[in-house]
């Protein structure tokens, strides 16, 4: 067995977190205005041992979305608690722990939006994506699916896309991953979680009981039609020189600052935020330049410059005016 689970406290990296909350949420879809329909948390101690677990259905106050994936119908969710009904208990299970999830940016953003709708914030300061951790450990996985990670560690999945079982599977796969990282003193890929205090909800439609609320909720800051960038594209970013107003900036992958807030800062600086990569793209911002997303693949083929989020944040501090 290549993954030693007998690592003692005396050899455990002192910089590692003191506890984890392994999370999975099922949702009505993938957009910003989609809602959580079920949530599960496995709380783990500092060395990845399970302390307890929790699960709840959630009434999304709208159509449940892809029932063929999560299996939760309108009838099953009608009498389920609303998110604001479970927010306090959910928060108690996250409080003071690192949020762990598979493709953690998705779970974190869904959770953060739900708390923002409830005029609150999740007590989470850091997250850890198990996809990123598997890359740090150089695990020989055929792809980044949860089922592949589970199979690698011999974890049996019983109900895929059921939040409680997905969280269990991830918790069981995370423990040997954590011990492998501790054994080799690997830096954990921790990212900052920021509450979405700058976001606002559109007015919700009237709610007449829980059953009548499906499909009636207002949208959650739906895709905004941004004003066109007033500056012409000055071309590609050059290393060692500042960004210039009008440059076309694209983003790919997980970011520590919420993506929309990062895009807003770029636009405020006079940059053009692009939704895709083309030959006209000035710069791609990604924390994982070796990933095989369509944007990183295109950036490589076009020779588009690439920087990580930290470097881009520094560049945003001194953007040259158009024409300079």
Buried (B, 14 or more C-beta within 10 A) or exposed (E): EEBEBEBEEEEBBEEBBEBBBBBBBBBBBEEBBBBBBBBBBBBBEBBBEBEEBBBBBBBBBBBBBBBEEBBBEBEBBBEBBBBBBBBEEBBEBBEEBBBBBBBBBBBBBBBBBBBBBBEBBBBBBBBBBBBBBBBBBEBEBEEBBBEBBBBBBEBEBEEBBBBBBBBBBBBBBBBBBBBBBBBEEBEBBBBEBBBBEEBEBEEBBEEEEBEEBBEBBBBBBEEEEEEEBEBEBBEBBEEEEBBBBBBBBBBBBBBBBBBBBBBBBBBEBBBBBBEEBEEBBBBBBBBBBEBEBEBBEBBBEBEBBBBBBEEBBEBBEEBBEBEE
